Amino acid sequence: MFIGDYYRLSSKMAPLAQLIQQHRKKAGLTQTKLANLAGVGKTVVWDLEHGKESVQWDTIQKVLRVLNITFQWRSPFLERTASTLAAPASSTSLSSSSPGTLSPTEPRTPV
């Protein structure tokens, strides 16, 4: 089976491929015109629209800039970490009555 056969059999395009193709067509651009505006080879646009995964990120960005498509990087891990750090401190009160404990107003000094 050839790569072209795979794409004809595939019932669903990759989301990025579909996004690029829809924006290009809405803008009234041919693949060749988009490639020229982005400063990339015409096969790059074809590759992107057919879900090729080996196109370099900087090349993809050139095409996306012409189509005015932006990306927002998200990291659920970092979002969870940030929300954990932003959570209010526990309601446990600190008292200076016990040895080795600090009240909220006492600065910590390195030992």
N, C-alpha and C positions, 0 to 999 in steps of 0.2 A: 504494500500500500504506500502511495506517495503522500507527501505532506498535503498537497492540494486535495487529494481524496479525503483526507481527514477533515479538512475544513468544510467540504461539501456535505459530509456525513454529520458533522456537528450541528446540532439544532440550536445551540446557544453560543453567541459570540462572547469572548472575554469582555468584562465590563469596560476596561480601558479601550479596547479595540472598538467597541460599539460607541463609546463616548467620542472618540476621535473622529470616527466616520460620520456620526450624526452632526457634529459641529462643522466638519469640513463641508458637508453637503448643504447645511443650513446657510453657510457663508458663501455658497455658490462657487466653491473652489474645486478644481480637479486635483487629483493626487500630485500631478506634476507642478501645478501652480503653488500648492501648499509647500511642497518640497523646496521650490525656488525661494519662496518667502522666508522659509525657516533656515535656508542655507544648508540643506541636507540633500542626499541623493534621493531620487524619486522612488527607489525601491524601499527606502526607510519607511515612507508613508504606507506603502503596501504591506510591508512587514508588520507595522504597528496595527493596521486595520485587520490583520489576519492573526493577531495574537502571538506573534513571534516573541519569545521571551529573552532573546539574546541581544536586543537593542540596548545600547549603552544609555545610562540615565541622563547624561548631559545632552545626548541626541534627542531623547524623548522630550526633555525640557524645552528644546528649541521649537519643536512642533507644538507643544502645549502653549508656549508664549504667543505664537502666531494666532492660535485659536482662542486666546484669552481664557485658558483653563488653568485653574490653580489647584494646588494640593495642600491639604492640611495634615501634617504628620500627627498621629495620635498614638499614645502608648497607655493602654489600660494599667500596666504595671506602675508607670510613673504617676498616673492620675490617682491610683490607690495610695501610693506613697505620699503624694502631696496632700491628699485629704486626711491621711493619718497624722501627718505633721501639723496640719492646720486645726486638728481637733482640740477642743479646750482641755486644759489639764484636769486631772481627776479632782473630785471634790474633797479628797482627803486633806484635812488641815494639817499643817506642819506646826509643831510646837517646839519652843526652846526649853520646855520644862524637862524633857528627857535628854540625857547625855547623848551627844553625837547627832542631834537633829537640829535643823535650822528653821527659823521662822521665815515667812515669805520676804521680809525686809532685810534679813541678814545676808550679806554677800558671801559667796563661797570663795574660799581661798585655797589655792593648791597646797597640798601637803608635801 
